[in-house]
Structures are given as C-alpha cells and as structure tokens.
C-alpha cells in the first residue's frame, strides 16, 4: 500500500494552505485546497478498496508532479518551492522503479535494493525539507503577526493623532476664547484702575481745596477787616479836615496807608494760594524744576491739616517741623512730590484722628516732618503717633488697592501711586518704620542729582 505518497501529498497541500494564510489570497485557493484534500483522501480510499498498487503508484507520481508544477507556476507559493523541489527526487526514483517494474520482470531481484535505498534517502530529504519549510512558515507567520500588530498600532496611532489634533484644536479654541476673555477683563481692569486713580487724584484735589479754602479765608478776613477800619478812618479824616485839624487828619491818613499795606500783603497771600491751587490742578507731571522741599512740605502739611479739620472741626493736632537749614533745592516734579507728601500727611493725620477716638483725653495727636540731606540724597521723614501699622501687613500697604480704611474712605491707591512717583518717577526710595499702637514713620529719599 502506497501510504508514503499519500502523506507527501497531504503535507504539500497543508504547506500550501499555511503559506496562503500568511498572505492576502483569493478565496479560490481555499476552495482548491479543500478540493485537493478531498481528492487525495478519495484516491487513497479507492486504493485501499481495489488494491491495484502499480496503477496507484503511477497516479500518486503524477499527482505529486502536478502539485509541484502548481507550486512553481504561482508566485504566491514561492516560500513552498524549496519543499516542492525536495519531492522531485522521490518522484523520479518512483517513476524509475515503476518503469523498471513494468518492463523488467527481474526488477525485484536485481534492482529493488538500490531503488529502496534511493527512496529512503529521498523520503528523509522530503521530511527534512518539510521540517525546514514548516519552521520558515512559522517564522513568516510570526513576521506576518508582527506586521499586523504594527499596522494595528499604526492605525491606533493615526486614530489617536486625529483625536489629539481634534483635542488640540478644541483646546486652542478654548485658550483663544480664554485669552479674549482675559484681554477683555484686563481692559476693564485698566479702565477701572484709571477711574480709581482719577478718583484718588480728585480726592486729593478735594482735600487740597478744603485746605486751600481754610488758608484763603484768613487773608480774606484780614482784607475785609482792614477795609472796614480804613472806611471808618476815612470818615474820621474828613471830619478832622472840616475842623481844620490837618495834623490829626495826616495821622489818620498814615493809619489808612498802613491798613492798605496790610490789605495788599494779605491780598498777595491769597493770590499765591490761588496760583498754587491752579498749578496743582494742571497736573503737569512731565516738567521738572528746582524746588524748595522745605516750603513744599510746609505748604502741603498745612493744607492737609486744614483739609481734615474742614471735615472734623473737633480734631486738633500738633504740627512739628524740623527743616534742615541750607537745604539744597532739588530737581523734581513738584506737583507729583506734593501729591506724595499730601498723601503721607493725610494718612498721618487720619491715624492720629482714629487713635484719638479711643485713646482718651491724655492723648495728644502729633505729626512731625523733618528734612535732611547728604552728598547724594535728600531725606524727608513724616512721623506720627497714631495707630501704627500691624507687622503682618507692612509688606502689603504699598500694593495697589490695599487699604485698611473702611469702604468708601480710601481707594488703596494713595501709597501705591506715591511709591511709583518716588521710586519709578524720581529714582528714590520709600521706607517704613512702624509699630502697632505707637505710630509710624515714612522715610523718603530723593537723589540730589538726576
């Protein structure tokens, strides 16, 4: 019974099927493989039933040659060609054996040993080739699986890339929207800040106006009083002239002249106050000029005090000045430094006013202003014996919008603007010494040469 060619045929078809699994192949090959297996099994069964071995030996040889021919004709079956080639020697030996058996009756005795040995070697070679081919196919299967996984990974990466690109676009759109919202909010904050700064300036101007009103009232009172006295003296002089008392009339005329001098003096004083107010209201912050800091500090100290007094008639405080003699004039923007001094004086008087409400009758509010200078800097100190600043907030009071005053009494921009004017506008410095419950001292240093 020829079971060896049957096994070889089955292995060939199996190898072809395994090879086709490794590649994308038409469905017709599946049908061919199924049909071939069925035909091989059918022929083997017929061989068992009829037992015509010589006929079936020829049939198996031609079946094997046909399968090998198919392998060499189809490019897709290239990996199986080595296995197919290993079958050729076996088929050749089998054909020789069958031919000799057909034409020579002495074959069994004379040639059977040689042919059997050749067939044995051919079979060993076939199975060795099949083993090698099978191992190669497994390696190819692994490679195919690896490629498949790589393709799946690439597809997953591509899909993730698309997803990430969509997420990036979405996030970019969200960030763009946030940017626009932040820009809008920043514009609103800047507008609000400008309004608050303007409010701070207006509040400063309002306090100045209250102080100026008090300052200008005194010379106006003198002008009014001396005018009334002078009018009465004119009447007296006319009476003396009618009496013929020229000497007394001359004395009265001298008094009138003296009163007129006093009216002129106080009129100039009022004129100076008005001019100072107009100069402050112009806010000409770009012009520097040589300025007497002693006079500037004294003027704004009085204006600040009288401004607070205009709001609270019951408040009184001692103003102490220690102005350095021969203090050199300094090149500054007087309106800006005046605003800084006014803010510091306002804070000092406010601190003493608040402390007076709780300290009792023994407490005497006092604000002290002193000036000094070195070769390079001019120093201004503003000291009060008010509430003092808690240590935990001393680092914050120069920040914009920070205030310890109740709502409506401060914008929180006064010290921040003062810091900008002194440090950024005049290359100076502001330092703070304060102790809660004792008082505060603000020290301004301005360079003598800019």
C-alpha positions as CSV (number, residue, x, y, z in Angstrom):
1,X,0.0,0.0,0.0
2,X,1.4,3.4,-1.1
3,X,0.9,5.4,2.1
4,X,4.1,7.4,1.7
5,X,3.0,9.4,-1.4
6,X,-0.4,9.9,0.2
7,X,1.4,11.5,3.2
8,X,3.6,13.6,1.0
9,X,0.6,14.9,-1.0
10,X,-1.2,15.8,2.3
11,X,1.9,17.6,3.6
12,X,2.2,19.5,0.3
13,X,-1.4,20.7,0.4
14,X,-1.0,21.6,4.1
15,X,2.1,23.6,3.3
16,X,0.3,25.4,0.5
17,X,-2.6,26.2,2.8
18,X,-0.3,27.5,5.6
19,X,1.6,29.6,3.1
20,X,-1.6,31.1,1.7
21,X,-2.7,32.0,5.2
22,X,0.4,34.2,5.5
23,X,-0.7,36.4,2.6
24,X,-3.8,38.0,1.3
25,X,-5.0,35.5,-1.2
26,X,-8.2,35.0,-3.3
27,X,-10.9,32.7,-1.9
28,X,-10.4,30.3,-4.8
29,X,-7.3,29.0,-3.2
30,X,-9.3,27.9,-0.1
31,X,-11.6,26.1,-2.5
32,X,-8.6,24.5,-4.3
33,X,-7.0,23.3,-1.0
34,X,-10.3,21.8,0.2
35,X,-10.9,20.1,-3.1
36,X,-7.3,18.8,-3.3
37,X,-7.6,17.3,0.2
38,X,-10.9,15.6,-0.6
39,X,-9.4,14.2,-3.9
40,X,-6.3,12.9,-2.2
41,X,-8.3,11.2,0.6
42,X,-10.8,9.8,-2.0
43,X,-7.9,8.3,-4.1
44,X,-6.3,6.8,-1.0
45,X,-9.7,5.2,-0.1
46,X,-10.1,3.8,-3.6
47,X,-6.5,2.4,-3.4
48,X,-7.4,0.6,-0.2
49,X,-10.5,-0.9,-1.7
50,X,-9.1,-2.1,-5.1
51,X,-5.5,-2.8,-4.1
52,X,-4.0,-2.1,-7.6
53,X,-0.7,-0.8,-6.2
54,X,1.1,-0.4,-9.5
55,X,-1.6,1.7,-11.1
56,X,-1.9,3.9,-8.0
57,X,1.9,4.3,-7.8
58,X,1.7,5.9,-11.2
59,X,-1.3,8.0,-10.1
60,X,0.5,9.3,-7.0
61,X,3.5,10.2,-9.0
62,X,1.5,12.3,-11.4
63,X,-0.5,13.9,-8.5
64,X,2.8,14.9,-6.8
65,X,4.2,16.3,-10.1
66,X,1.0,18.2,-10.7
67,X,1.1,19.8,-7.2
68,X,4.8,20.7,-7.7
69,X,4.0,22.2,-11.1
70,X,1.3,24.4,-9.5
71,X,3.8,25.5,-6.8
72,X,6.3,26.6,-9.4
73,X,3.7,28.4,-11.6
74,X,2.1,30.5,-8.7
75,X,4.3,33.4,-7.5
76,X,2.4,33.5,-4.2
77,X,3.6,29.9,-3.4
78,X,7.3,30.9,-3.7
79,X,8.0,30.0,0.0
80,X,6.9,26.4,-0.6
81,X,9.2,25.9,-3.7
82,X,12.1,24.5,-1.7
83,X,9.8,21.9,-0.2
84,X,8.3,21.1,-3.6
85,X,11.8,20.8,-5.1
86,X,12.7,18.2,-2.4
87,X,9.8,16.0,-3.7
88,X,11.2,15.8,-7.2
89,X,14.0,13.1,-6.4
90,X,11.4,10.9,-4.8
91,X,9.1,11.2,-7.8
92,X,12.0,10.5,-10.2
93,X,13.0,7.4,-8.2
94,X,9.4,6.2,-8.0
95,X,9.0,6.7,-11.8
96,X,12.2,4.7,-12.5
97,X,11.0,2.0,-10.2
98,X,7.6,1.8,-11.8
99,X,9.1,1.8,-15.3
100,X,11.6,-1.0,-14.5
101,X,8.8,-3.0,-12.8
102,X,6.6,-2.5,-15.9
103,X,9.3,-3.5,-18.4
104,X,11.5,-6.0,-16.5
105,X,10.3,-9.0,-14.5
106,X,13.6,-9.4,-12.8
107,X,13.5,-6.0,-11.1
108,X,12.5,-7.3,-7.7
109,X,15.5,-9.5,-7.5
110,X,18.1,-7.3,-9.1
111,X,17.2,-3.6,-8.6
112,X,14.9,-3.5,-5.6
113,X,17.6,-2.9,-3.0
114,X,19.1,0.1,-4.8
115,X,15.7,1.7,-5.5
116,X,14.6,1.1,-1.9
117,X,17.7,2.9,-0.6
118,X,17.3,5.8,-3.0
119,X,13.6,6.1,-2.0
120,X,14.6,6.0,1.7
121,X,17.1,8.9,1.2
122,X,14.5,10.8,-0.9
123,X,11.9,10.4,1.9
124,X,14.4,11.6,4.5
125,X,15.1,14.6,2.4
126,X,11.4,15.3,1.9
127,X,10.7,15.3,5.6
128,X,13.8,17.3,6.4
129,X,12.7,19.9,3.8
130,X,9.2,19.9,5.2
131,X,10.5,20.5,8.7
132,X,12.7,23.4,7.4
133,X,9.8,24.8,5.4
134,X,7.4,24.4,8.3
135,X,9.9,26.3,10.5
136,X,10.2,29.0,7.9
137,X,6.5,29.3,7.6
138,X,6.2,29.7,11.4
139,X,8.8,32.4,11.2
140,X,6.8,34.0,8.4
141,X,3.6,33.7,10.4
142,X,5.3,35.5,13.3
143,X,6.6,38.2,11.0
144,X,3.1,38.5,9.5
145,X,1.6,38.8,13.0
146,X,4.2,41.3,13.9
147,X,3.4,43.3,10.8
148,X,-0.3,43.0,11.6
149,X,0.3,44.3,15.1
150,X,2.4,47.1,13.7
151,X,-0.3,48.0,11.3
152,X,-2.9,48.0,14.1
153,X,-0.5,50.1,16.2
154,X,-0.1,52.5,13.3
155,X,-3.8,52.7,12.8
156,X,-4.3,53.3,16.5
157,X,-1.6,55.9,16.5
158,X,-3.2,57.6,13.4
159,X,-6.6,57.5,15.1
160,X,-5.0,58.9,18.3
161,X,-3.3,61.5,16.3
162,X,-6.5,62.6,14.7
163,X,-8.1,62.6,18.2
164,X,-5.3,64.6,19.7
165,X,-5.4,67.0,16.8
166,X,-9.1,67.5,17.4
167,X,-8.4,67.9,21.1
168,X,-5.6,70.4,20.3
169,X,-7.9,72.4,18.1
170,X,-10.6,72.3,20.7
171,X,-8.1,73.3,23.4
172,X,-6.7,76.0,21.2
173,X,-10.1,77.4,20.5
174,X,-10.8,77.3,24.3
175,X,-7.5,79.0,25.0
176,X,-8.2,81.6,22.4
177,X,-11.6,82.3,24.0
178,X,-10.0,82.5,27.4
179,X,-7.3,84.8,26.0
180,X,-10.0,87.1,24.6
181,X,-11.9,87.0,27.9
182,X,-8.7,87.8,29.8
183,X,-7.9,90.6,27.4
184,X,-11.4,92.0,27.9
185,X,-11.1,91.6,31.7
186,X,-7.7,93.3,31.6
187,X,-9.1,96.2,29.6
188,X,-11.9,96.5,32.1
189,X,-9.4,96.3,35.0
190,X,-7.3,99.0,33.4
191,X,-10.3,101.2,32.9
192,X,-11.3,100.6,36.5
193,X,-7.8,101.3,37.6
194,X,-7.7,104.6,35.6
195,X,-11.0,105.6,37.1
196,X,-9.7,104.8,40.6
197,X,-6.5,106.7,40.0
198,X,-8.6,109.6,38.8
199,X,-10.8,109.2,41.9
200,X,-7.7,109.3,44.1
201,X,-6.5,112.4,42.3
202,X,-9.9,114.0,42.7
203,X,-10.0,113.0,46.3
204,X,-6.6,114.5,46.8
205,X,-7.7,117.7,45.0
206,X,-10.8,117.8,47.2
207,X,-8.7,117.7,50.3
208,X,-6.4,120.3,48.9
209,X,-9.4,122.5,48.1
210,X,-10.7,122.2,51.6
211,X,-7.3,123.2,53.0
212,X,-6.9,126.0,50.5
213,X,-10.4,127.3,51.4
214,X,-9.3,127.5,55.1
215,X,-6.0,129.1,54.1
216,X,-7.5,131.7,51.9
217,X,-10.2,132.5,54.4
218,X,-7.7,134.1,56.8
219,X,-6.2,136.7,54.4
220,X,-9.7,137.4,53.1
221,X,-10.8,138.1,56.7
222,X,-7.9,140.5,57.1
223,X,-8.7,142.2,53.9
224,X,-12.4,142.7,54.9
225,X,-11.5,143.9,58.4
226,X,-8.8,146.4,57.3
227,X,-11.2,147.6,54.6
228,X,-13.9,148.3,57.1
229,X,-11.4,150.0,59.5
230,X,-10.0,152.1,56.6
231,X,-13.5,153.2,55.6
232,X,-14.1,154.4,59.2
233,X,-10.8,156.2,59.3
234,X,-11.6,158.0,56.0
235,X,-14.8,159.3,57.7
236,X,-12.8,160.4,60.7
237,X,-10.2,162.1,58.4
238,X,-13.0,164.0,56.6
239,X,-14.4,165.3,59.9
240,X,-10.9,166.4,61.1
241,X,-10.4,168.2,57.7
242,X,-13.7,170.0,58.1
243,X,-12.5,171.1,61.6
244,X,-9.2,172.3,60.1
245,X,-7.1,169.9,62.2
246,X,-4.6,169.0,59.5
247,X,-2.2,167.3,61.9
248,X,-4.8,164.8,63.1
249,X,-6.0,164.2,59.5
250,X,-2.4,163.4,58.5
251,X,-2.1,160.9,61.4
252,X,-5.4,159.3,60.3
253,X,-4.1,159.2,56.7
254,X,-0.9,157.4,57.9
255,X,-3.1,154.8,59.6
256,X,-5.1,154.3,56.4
257,X,-1.9,153.9,54.4
258,X,-0.7,151.3,56.9
259,X,-4.0,149.4,56.6
260,X,-3.8,149.5,52.8
261,X,-0.3,147.9,53.0
262,X,-1.8,145.1,55.1
263,X,-4.6,144.7,52.7
264,X,-2.1,144.5,49.8
265,X,0.0,141.9,51.8
266,X,-2.9,139.6,52.6
267,X,-4.2,140.0,49.0
268,X,-0.9,138.8,47.7
269,X,-1.0,135.9,50.1
270,X,-4.4,134.9,48.8
271,X,-3.2,135.3,45.3
272,X,-0.3,133.0,46.0
273,X,-2.6,130.4,47.4
274,X,-4.9,130.5,44.4
275,X,-1.9,130.3,42.0
276,X,-0.6,127.3,43.9
277,X,-4.0,125.6,43.6
278,X,-4.1,126.3,39.8
279,X,-0.6,124.9,39.5
280,X,-1.6,121.7,41.3
281,X,-4.7,121.3,39.3
282,X,-2.8,121.4,36.0
283,X,-1.0,118.1,37.0
284,X,1.9,119.0,34.7
285,X,3.8,115.8,35.7
286,X,6.3,116.0,32.9
287,X,8.1,119.2,33.9
288,X,10.9,119.1,36.5
289,X,12.0,122.2,38.2
290,X,14.3,123.1,41.1
291,X,12.1,123.1,44.2
292,X,12.5,124.0,47.9
293,X,11.4,120.9,49.7
294,X,11.0,122.7,53.0
295,X,8.5,125.2,51.5
296,X,6.7,122.4,49.6
297,X,6.4,120.2,52.7
298,X,5.3,123.1,54.9
299,X,2.6,124.1,52.4
300,X,1.1,120.7,52.0
301,X,1.3,119.9,55.7
302,X,-0.9,122.9,56.5
303,X,-3.2,122.1,53.6
304,X,-3.6,118.5,54.7
305,X,-4.3,119.5,58.3
306,X,-6.9,122.1,57.4
307,X,-8.5,119.8,54.9
308,X,-9.1,117.2,57.7
309,X,-10.2,120.0,60.0
310,X,-12.8,121.0,57.4
311,X,-14.3,117.5,57.8
312,X,-14.0,117.3,61.6
313,X,-14.0,120.5,63.5
314,X,-13.3,118.7,66.8
315,X,-9.9,117.4,65.6
316,X,-6.8,119.2,66.7
317,X,-3.2,118.1,66.3
318,X,0.3,119.5,66.9
319,X,2.3,120.0,63.7
320,X,6.1,119.9,64.4
321,X,8.7,120.7,61.7
322,X,12.4,120.1,61.8
323,X,13.5,121.6,58.5
324,X,17.2,121.4,57.7
325,X,18.9,124.8,57.1
326,X,20.5,125.5,53.8
327,X,18.6,122.5,52.3
328,X,19.6,122.5,48.6
329,X,16.8,122.8,46.0
330,X,16.1,119.5,44.2
331,X,15.1,118.9,40.6
332,X,11.7,117.2,40.8
333,X,8.2,117.4,39.5
334,X,6.7,119.5,42.4
335,X,3.1,118.6,41.7
336,X,3.9,114.8,42.0
337,X,6.1,115.1,45.1
338,X,3.5,117.4,46.5
339,X,0.9,114.7,46.0
340,X,3.2,112.2,47.7
341,X,3.6,114.5,50.7
342,X,-0.1,115.3,50.8
343,X,-0.9,111.5,50.9
344,X,1.6,110.8,53.7
345,X,0.3,113.8,55.7
346,X,-3.3,112.7,55.2
347,X,-2.5,109.2,56.4
348,X,-0.6,110.6,59.4
349,X,-3.5,112.9,60.5
350,X,-6.0,110.1,59.8
351,X,-4.1,107.7,62.0
352,X,-3.9,110.2,64.9
353,X,-7.6,111.1,64.4
354,X,-8.6,107.4,64.7
355,X,-6.4,106.9,67.8
356,X,-7.8,110.0,69.4
357,X,-11.3,108.3,69.3
358,X,-10.1,105.5,71.7
359,X,-7.0,106.8,73.5
360,X,-8.7,109.3,75.9
361,X,-8.1,112.9,76.8
362,X,-4.5,112.4,77.7
363,X,-3.6,111.6,74.1
364,X,-2.1,114.5,72.1
365,X,-2.1,113.9,68.3
366,X,1.2,115.0,66.7
367,X,2.6,114.9,63.2
368,X,6.3,115.6,62.8
369,X,8.0,116.5,59.5
370,X,11.8,116.7,59.2
371,X,14.2,117.1,56.3
372,X,18.0,116.4,56.0
373,X,20.5,115.8,53.3
374,X,23.8,114.1,52.5
375,X,26.1,114.5,49.5
376,X,23.9,112.3,47.3
377,X,20.4,112.2,48.8
378,X,17.7,114.4,50.3
379,X,15.7,112.8,53.1
380,X,12.1,113.6,54.2
381,X,10.6,112.0,57.3
382,X,6.9,112.0,58.1
383,X,6.2,110.7,61.6
384,X,3.0,110.3,63.6
385,X,2.0,108.9,67.0
386,X,-1.2,107.3,65.6
387,X,-2.4,103.8,65.4
388,X,0.6,102.3,63.8
389,X,0.7,99.6,61.1
390,X,0.4,95.8,62.1
391,X,3.6,94.0,61.2
392,X,1.8,91.4,59.1
393,X,0.5,93.9,56.6
394,X,3.5,96.3,56.4
395,X,4.7,94.5,53.3
396,X,1.3,94.9,51.6
397,X,0.5,98.6,52.2
398,X,2.4,99.7,49.1
399,X,0.5,97.3,46.9
400,X,-2.3,98.7,44.6
401,X,-5.8,98.6,46.0
402,X,-4.7,97.6,49.5
403,X,-6.2,99.8,52.3
404,X,-7.0,99.5,56.0
405,X,-9.6,102.2,55.8
406,X,-13.3,101.4,55.8
407,X,-15.1,101.1,52.5
408,X,-15.7,104.4,50.9
409,X,-12.9,106.2,52.8
410,X,-9.9,105.0,50.6
411,X,-9.2,103.6,47.2
412,X,-6.0,101.8,48.2
413,X,-4.0,103.6,45.5
414,X,-2.5,106.5,47.6
415,X,0.6,104.8,48.8
416,X,0.9,102.7,45.6
417,X,0.9,105.9,43.5
418,X,3.3,107.5,45.9
419,X,5.7,104.6,45.5
420,X,5.5,104.8,41.7
421,X,6.2,108.6,41.8
422,X,9.2,108.3,44.2
423,X,10.8,105.1,43.0
424,X,9.9,104.9,39.3
425,X,9.5,108.6,38.6
426,X,12.3,110.1,40.7
427,X,14.7,107.1,41.3
428,X,14.2,107.4,45.0
429,X,13.0,105.1,47.8
430,X,10.3,104.8,50.4
431,X,10.9,103.0,53.7
432,X,8.5,102.4,56.6
433,X,9.1,102.1,60.3
434,X,6.0,101.3,62.2
435,X,4.9,99.8,65.5
436,X,1.3,98.9,66.1
437,X,-0.2,101.2,68.8
438,X,2.8,103.5,68.9
439,X,3.0,105.2,65.5
440,X,4.5,105.2,62.0
441,X,7.4,106.9,60.2
442,X,7.7,107.1,56.4
443,X,11.1,108.0,55.1
444,X,11.6,109.3,51.5
445,X,15.0,109.5,49.9
446,X,15.4,111.5,46.7
447,X,18.6,111.8,44.7
448,X,20.0,115.3,44.7
449,X,21.3,114.9,41.2
450,X,19.2,113.3,38.4
